[in-house]
């Protein structure tokens, strides 16, 4: 018995079982020997043998209170084994006998939970899940399982809640328990239901950006194997077959995309190296291959690909292609201020100062203190103020400008700036750029001034 105890503490259950069995052979009338072997059976999941040995131990106890502690442990082992077998009410009876011998607040609370309706806890858990209170939902699924550990839905719901909390290890254990119970269930579609939800968890795991490709491949293969196994199960319906086949098809497409994504990234990396070396034509060829492989721009940060190709085409003086790529870059990520600056650079080469200024202003709204963009805005403003054609165009749009000025609180705030007012009044009085020239190096001032100019305030012969 001592050797068995040493092995049990080391979790060497096979060795412990051998020693406890030998102790029973030597002392078959000692209840502790049967109780010890029952503990091994409980740890290894052999519930029927655990219950059998515990029953033998109970029959051997003498009618005195000196062994009540051991009797309590034996009754609790019976209760736990019965719960695992799905015999909830019989487990409650065993725990109640234990409490009669020795009060235990924790066990009393557990018995109270076991006496409750598990469906009520499941419904409460579902409501909390819908409210995204996943941890609270799990507490109720725990109680449902405590009441009835023989229903796959309770384990399944808890697994899904753990997935939302990204507790994948716990979710996996619950999915395994749910799967085992579902496979032995006569409920149509039970196995398919568990497997489909498990595959959604595997999909989340596979999409983790820190995973290596072989790790992702392993997860996808696990999902495909589970789907195929579910299709063969006896409780899988024809409708389930279609859903399982659709899930398998989606996974296969995902695996195919992984290979494509790797090829796209390789072409982009090659293009980036050529770009860095100043070999713009060669870089464009690699970027072209990447776009052909990924025409729907599924790769993350696809806007950077079009930004790089636009830059190359601009260096090669292919302004039409450069403009198209710059526009695509802005379309894919309109909140990236550098994309608007890139488009402005193309318009600068095309000498379209109106559109250039519009792009610079969009970039300014996203990042007001970008020094490069402020310098571009200043240079563009000078082009506007020295172009008679552009000034005539602005005169034609004066009525619209008045409306914009009055409705834009930002412009109204800028006009209150004493420095801006002084420059505006000086330019309108002197009819030249001299009042502005002194401030050309103050880029932040020039950025604000450009916003005022773009609103239509500064016009030949007009006063504020």
For each residue, the residues with C-beta under 8 A, 3 or more apart:
1: 4 5 19 20 23 32 33 36
2: 5 6
3: 6 7 15 19
4: 1 7 8 15 16 17 18 19 20 23 36 37 40
5: 1 2 8 9 16 36
6: 2 3 9 10
7: 3 4 10 12 13 15 16 19
8: 4 5 11 12 13 16 36 39 40 43
9: 5 6
10: 6 7
11: 8 43
12: 7 8 15 16
13: 7 8 16 17 40 43 44
14: 17 18
15: 3 4 7 12 18 19
16: 4 5 7 8 12 13 19 20 40
17: 4 13 14 20 21 37 40 41 44
18: 4 14 15 21 22
19: 1 3 4 7 15 16 22 23
20: 1 4 16 17 23 24 33 36 37 40
21: 17 18 24 25 37
22: 18 19 25 26
23: 1 4 19 20 26 27 30 33 36
24: 20 21 27 28 30 33 34 37
25: 21 22 28
26: 22 23
27: 23 24 30 33
28: 24 25 33
29: 60
30: 23 24 27 33 34 60
31: 34 35 56 57 58 60 61 67 70 74
32: 1 35 36 57 70
33: 1 20 23 24 27 28 30 36 37
34: 24 30 31 37 38 53 54 56 57 60
35: 31 32 38 39 53 54 57 70 73 74 77
36: 1 4 5 8 20 23 32 33 39 40
37: 4 17 20 21 24 33 34 40 41 53
38: 34 35 41 42 49 50 51 53 54 57 74 77
39: 8 35 36 42 43 50 77
40: 4 8 13 16 17 20 36 37 43 44
41: 17 37 38 44 46 47 49 50 53 81
42: 38 39 45 46 47 50 77 80 81
43: 8 11 13 39 40
44: 13 17 40 41
45: 42 84
46: 41 42 49 50
47: 41 42 50 51 81 82 84 85
48: 51 52 81 85
49: 38 41 46 52 53
50: 38 39 41 42 46 47 53 54 77 78 81
51: 38 47 48 54 55 78 81 82 85
52: 48 49 55 56
53: 34 35 37 38 41 49 50 56 57
54: 34 35 38 50 51 57 58 74 75 77 78 81
55: 51 52 58 59 78
56: 31 34 52 53 59 60
57: 31 32 34 35 38 53 54 60 61 70 74
58: 31 54 55 61 71 74 75
59: 55 56
60: 29 30 31 34 56 57
61: 31 57 58 67 70 71
62: 67
63:
64: 67
65: 68
66:
67: 31 61 62 64 70 71
68: 65 71 72 101 102
69: 72 73 102
70: 31 32 35 57 61 67 73 74
71: 58 61 67 68 74 75 101
72: 68 69 75 76 98 101 102
73: 35 69 70 76 77
74: 31 35 38 54 57 58 70 71 77 78
75: 54 58 71 72 78 79 94 95 97 98 101
76: 72 73 79 80 94 95 98 107
77: 35 38 39 42 50 54 73 74 80 81
78: 50 51 54 55 74 75 81 82 91 94
79: 75 76 82 83 91 92 94 95 98
80: 42 76 77 83 84 91
81: 41 42 47 48 50 51 54 77 78 84 85
82: 47 51 78 79 85 87 88 90 91 94
83: 79 80 86 87 88 91 114 146 149
84: 45 47 80 81 149
85: 47 48 51 81 82 150
86: 83 148 149 150
87: 82 83 90 91
88: 82 83 91 92 114 147 148 149 150
89: 92 93
90: 82 87 93 94
91: 78 79 80 82 83 87 88 94 95 114
92: 79 88 89 95 96 111 114 115
93: 89 90 96 97
94: 75 76 78 79 82 90 91 97 98
95: 75 76 79 91 92 98 99 107 110 111 114
96: 92 93 99 100 111
97: 75 93 94 100 101
98: 72 75 76 79 94 95 101 102 104 107
99: 95 96 102 103 104 107 108 111
100: 96 97
101: 68 71 72 75 97 98
102: 68 69 72 98 99
103: 99 108
104: 98 99 107 108
105: 108 109
106: 109 110
107: 76 95 98 99 104 110 111
108: 99 103 104 105 111 112
109: 105 106 112 113
110: 95 106 107 113 114 146
111: 92 95 96 99 107 108 114 115
112: 108 109 115 116
113: 109 110 116 143 146 147
114: 83 88 91 92 95 110 111 146 147
115: 92 111 112 147
116: 112 113 120 121 143 147
117: 120 121 147
118: 121 122 143 144 145 147 148 151 154
119: 122 123 144
120: 116 117 123 124
121: 116 117 118 124 125 140 141 143 144 147
122: 118 119 125 126 140 141 144 153 154 157
123: 119 120 126 127
124: 120 121 127 128 140
125: 121 122 128 129 137 138 139 140 141 144 157 158 161
126: 122 123 129 130 137 157
127: 123 124 130 131
128: 124 125 131 133 134 136 137 140
129: 125 126 132 133 134 137 157 160 161 164
130: 126 127
131: 127 128
132: 129 164
133: 128 129 136 137
134: 128 129 137 138 161 162 164 165
135: 138 139 161 165
136: 128 133 139 140
137: 125 126 128 129 133 134 140 141 157 161
138: 125 134 135 141 142 158 161 162 165
139: 125 135 136 142 143
140: 121 122 124 125 128 136 137 143 144
141: 121 122 125 137 138 144 145 154 157 158 161
142: 138 139 145 146 158
143: 113 116 118 121 139 140 146 147
144: 118 119 121 122 125 140 141 147 148 151 154
145: 118 141 142 148 149 154 155 158
146: 83 110 113 114 142 143 149
147: 88 113 114 115 116 117 118 121 143 144
148: 86 88 118 144 145 151 154
149: 83 84 86 88 145 146 154
150: 85 86 88 181
151: 118 144 148 154 155 181
152: 155 156 177 178 179 180 181 182 185 190 194
153: 122 156 157 178
154: 118 122 141 144 145 148 149 151 157 158
155: 145 151 152 158 159 174 175 177 178 181
156: 152 153 159 160 174 175 178 182 193 194 197
157: 122 125 126 129 137 141 153 154 160 161
158: 125 138 141 142 145 154 155 161 162 174
159: 155 156 162 163 170 171 172 174 175 178 197 198 201
160: 129 156 157 163 164 171 197 201
161: 125 129 134 135 137 138 141 157 158 164 165
162: 134 138 158 159 165 167 168 170 171 174
163: 159 160 166 167 168 171 200 201 204
164: 129 132 134 160 161
165: 134 135 138 161 162
166: 163 204
167: 162 163 170 171
168: 162 163 171 172 201 204 205
169: 172 173
170: 159 162 167 173 174
171: 159 160 162 163 167 168 174 175 201
172: 159 168 169 175 176 201
173: 169 170 176 177
174: 155 156 158 159 162 170 171 177 178
175: 155 156 159 171 172 178 179 194 197 198 201
176: 172 173 179 180
177: 152 155 173 174 180 181
178: 152 153 155 156 159 174 175 181 182 194
179: 152 175 176 182 183 191 194 195 198
180: 152 176 177 183 184
181: 150 151 152 155 177 178 184 185
182: 152 156 178 179 185 187 190 191 193 194 235
183: 179 180 190 191 233 235
184: 180 181
185: 152 181 182 190 191 235
186: 235
187: 182 190 235
188: 235 237 240
189: 192 193 235 236 237 239 240
190: 152 182 183 185 187 193 194 235
191: 179 182 183 185 194 195 230 233 235 236
192: 189 195 196 230 231 233 236 237 240 243 244
193: 156 182 189 190 196 197 240
194: 152 156 175 178 179 182 190 191 197 198 230
195: 179 191 192 198 199 226 227 229 230 244
196: 192 193 199 200 230 243 244 247
197: 156 159 160 175 193 194 200 201
198: 159 175 179 194 195 201 202 223 226
199: 195 196 202 203 223 226 227 247 251
200: 163 196 197 203 204
201: 159 160 163 168 171 172 175 197 198 204 205
202: 198 199 205 206 219 220 222 223
203: 199 200 206 207 223 251 254
204: 163 166 168 200 201 207 208
205: 168 201 202 208 211 219
206: 202 203 211 216 219 220 223 254
207: 203 204
208: 204 205 211
209:
210:
211: 205 206 208 215 216 219
212: 215 216
213: 216 217 258 262
214: 217 218
215: 211 212 218 219
216: 206 211 212 213 219 220 258
217: 213 214 220 221 255 258
218: 214 215 221 222
219: 202 205 206 211 215 216 222 223
220: 202 206 216 217 223 224 251 254 255
221: 217 218 224 225
222: 202 218 219 225 226
223: 198 199 202 203 206 219 220 226 227 251
224: 220 221 227 228 248 251 252
225: 221 222 228 229
226: 195 198 199 222 223 229 230
227: 195 199 223 224 230 231 244 247 248 251
228: 224 225 231 232 248
229: 195 225 226 232 233
230: 191 192 194 195 196 226 227 233 236 240 244
231: 192 227 228 236 240 241 244 245
232: 228 229 236
233: 183 191 192 229 230 236
234:
235: 182 183 185 186 187 188 189 190 191
236: 189 191 192 230 231 232 233 240 241 244
237: 188 189 192 240 241
238: 241 242
239: 189 242 243
240: 188 189 192 193 230 231 236 237 243 244
241: 231 236 237 238 244 245
242: 238 239 245 246
243: 192 196 239 240 246 247
244: 192 195 196 227 230 231 236 240 241 247 248
245: 231 241 242 248 249
246: 242 243 249 250
247: 196 199 227 243 244 250 251
248: 224 227 228 244 245 251 252
249: 245 246 252 253
250: 246 247 253 254
251: 199 203 220 223 224 227 247 248 254 255
252: 224 248 249 255 256
253: 249 250 256 257
254: 203 206 220 250 251 257 258
255: 217 220 251 252 258 259
256: 252 253 259 260
257: 253 254 260 261 298
258: 213 216 217 254 255 261 262
259: 255 256 262 263
260: 256 257 263 264 293 294
261: 257 258 264 265 294 298 299
262: 213 258 259 265 266
263: 259 260 266 267 293
264: 260 261 267 268 290 293 294 299
265: 261 262 268 269 299
266: 262 263 269 270
267: 263 264 270 271 286 287 289 290 293
268: 264 265 271 272 286 287 290 305 308
269: 265 266 272 273
270: 266 267 273 274 286
271: 267 268 274 275 283 284 285 286 287 290 308 309 312
272: 268 269 275 276 283 308
273: 269 270 276 277 283
274: 270 271 277 279 280 282 283 286
275: 271 272 278 279 280 283 308 311 312
276: 272 273
277: 273 274
278: 275
279: 274 275 282 283
280: 274 275 283 284 312 313 315 316
281: 284 285 312 316
282: 274 279 285 286
283: 271 272 273 274 275 279 280 286 287 308 309 312
284: 271 280 281 287 288 309 312 313 316
285: 271 281 282 288 289
286: 267 268 270 271 274 282 283 289 290
287: 267 268 271 283 284 290 291 305 308 309 312
288: 284 285 291 292 309
289: 267 285 286 292 293
290: 264 267 268 271 286 287 293 294 299 305
291: 287 288 294 295 305 309
292: 288 289 295
293: 260 263 264 267 289 290
294: 260 261 264 290 291 297 298 299 302
295: 291 292
296:
297: 294 302 332
298: 257 261 294 302
299: 261 264 265 290 294 302 305
300:
301: 304 305
302: 294 297 298 299 305 306 332
303: 306 307 328 329 330 332 333 336 339
304: 301 307 308 329
305: 268 287 290 291 299 301 302 308 309
306: 302 303 309 310 325 326 328 329 332
307: 303 304 310 311 325 326 329 338 339 342
308: 268 271 272 275 283 287 304 305 311 312
309: 271 283 284 287 288 291 305 306 312 313 321 325
310: 306 307 313 314 321 322 323 324 325 326 329 342 346
311: 275 307 308 314 315 322 342
312: 271 275 280 281 283 284 287 308 309 315 316
313: 280 284 309 310 316 318 319 321 322 325
314: 310 311 317 318 319 322 345 346 349
315: 280 311 312
316: 280 281 284 312 313
317: 314 349
318: 313 314 321 322
319: 313 314 322 323 346 349 350
320: 323 324
321: 309 310 313 318 324 325
322: 310 311 313 314 318 319 325 326 346 349
323: 310 319 320 326 327 343 346 347 350
324: 310 320 321 327 328
325: 306 307 309 310 313 321 322 328 329
326: 306 307 310 322 323 329 330 339 342 343 345 346
327: 323 324 330 331 343
328: 303 306 324 325 331 332
329: 303 304 306 307 310 325 326 332 333 336 339 342 343
330: 303 326 327 333 334 336 339 340 343
331: 327 328 334
332: 297 302 303 306 328 329
333: 303 329 330 336 339
334: 330 331 339
335: 366
336: 303 329 330 333 339 340 366
337: 340 341 362 363 366 367 370 373
338: 307 341 342 363
339: 303 307 326 329 330 333 334 336 342 343
340: 330 336 337 343 344 359 360 362 363 366
341: 337 338 344 345 359 360 363 370 372 373 376
342: 307 310 311 326 329 338 339 345 346
343: 323 326 327 329 330 339 340 346 347 359
344: 340 341 347 348 356 357 359 360 363 373 376 380
345: 314 326 341 342 348 349 376
346: 310 314 319 322 323 326 342 343 349 350
347: 323 343 344 350 351 352 353 355 356 359
348: 344 345 351 356 376 379 380
349: 314 317 319 322 345 346
350: 319 323 346 347
351: 347 348
352: 347 355 356
353: 347 356 357 380 383 384 387 390
354: 357 358 384 390 393
355: 347 352 358 359
356: 344 347 348 352 353 359 360 376 380
357: 344 353 354 360 361 377 380 381 384 450 454
358: 354 355 361 362 454
359: 340 341 343 344 347 355 356 362 363
360: 340 341 344 356 357 363 364 373 376 377 380 450
361: 357 358 364 365 377 450 451 454
362: 337 340 358 359 365 366
363: 337 338 340 341 344 359 360 366 367 370 373
364: 360 361 367 368 370 373 374 377 447 450 451
365: 361 362 368
366: 335 336 337 340 362 363
367: 337 363 364 370 373
368: 364 365 444 447
369: 374 444
370: 337 341 363 364 367 373 374
371: 374 375 443
372: 341 375 376
373: 337 341 344 360 363 364 367 370 376 377 447
374: 364 369 370 371 377 378 443 444 446 447
375: 371 372 378 379 443
376: 341 344 345 348 356 360 372 373 379 380
377: 357 360 361 364 373 374 380 381 446 447 450
378: 374 375 381 382 440 443 446 450
379: 348 375 376 382 383
380: 344 348 353 356 357 360 376 377 383 384 450
381: 357 377 378 384 385 446 449 450 453
382: 378 379 385 386 433
383: 353 379 380 386 387 390
384: 353 354 357 380 381 387 390 391 394 453
385: 381 382 391 433 436 453 458
386: 382 383 433
387: 353 383 384 390 391
388: 391 392
389: 392 393
390: 353 354 383 384 387 393 394
391: 384 385 387 388 394 395 459 460
392: 388 389 395 396
393: 354 389 390 396 397
394: 384 390 391 397 398 401 456 459
395: 391 392 398 459 460
396: 392 393
397: 393 394 400 401 456
398: 394 395 401 402 456 459 462
399: 402 403
400: 397 403 404 456
401: 394 397 398 404 405 455 456 457 459
402: 398 399 405 406 456
403: 399 400 406 407
404: 400 401 407 408 411 455 456
405: 401 402 408 411 412 415 455 456 457
406: 402 403 412
407: 403 404
408: 404 405 411 412 455
409: 412 413
410: 413 414 451
411: 404 405 408 414 415 451 452 455 457
412: 405 406 408 409 415 416
413: 409 410 416 417
414: 410 411 417 420 448 451 452
415: 405 411 412 420 421 452 457 464
416: 412 413 421
417: 413 414 420 421 448
418: 421 422
419: 422 423 439 445
420: 414 415 417 423 424 445 448 449 452
421: 415 416 417 418 424 425 464
422: 418 419 425 426 435
423: 419 420 426 427 435 436 439 449
424: 420 421 427 428 452 457 458 464
425: 421 422 428 429 464
426: 422 423 429 430 434 435
427: 423 424 430 431 432 433 434 435 436 458
428: 424 425 431 458 462 463 464
429: 425 426
430: 426 427 434 435
431: 427 428 460
432: 427
433: 382 385 386 427 436 437
434: 426 427 430 437 438
435: 422 423 426 427 430 438
436: 385 423 427 433 439 440 449
437: 433 434 440
438: 434 435
439: 419 423 436 442 445 446 449
440: 378 436 437 446
441:
442: 439 445 446
443: 371 374 375 378 446 447
444: 368 369 374 447 448
445: 419 420 439 442 448 449
446: 374 377 378 381 439 440 442 443 449 450
447: 364 368 373 374 377 443 444 450 451
448: 414 417 420 444 445 451 452
449: 381 420 423 436 439 445 446 452 453
450: 357 360 361 364 377 378 380 381 446 447 453 454
451: 361 364 410 411 414 447 448 454 455
452: 411 414 415 420 424 448 449 455 457 458
453: 381 384 385 449 450 457 458
454: 357 358 361 450 451
455: 401 404 405 408 411 451 452
456: 394 397 398 400 401 402 404 405 459
457: 401 405 411 415 424 452 453 464
458: 385 424 427 428 452 453
459: 391 394 395 398 401 456 462
460: 391 395 431
461:
462: 398 428 459
463: 428
464: 415 421 424 425 428 457
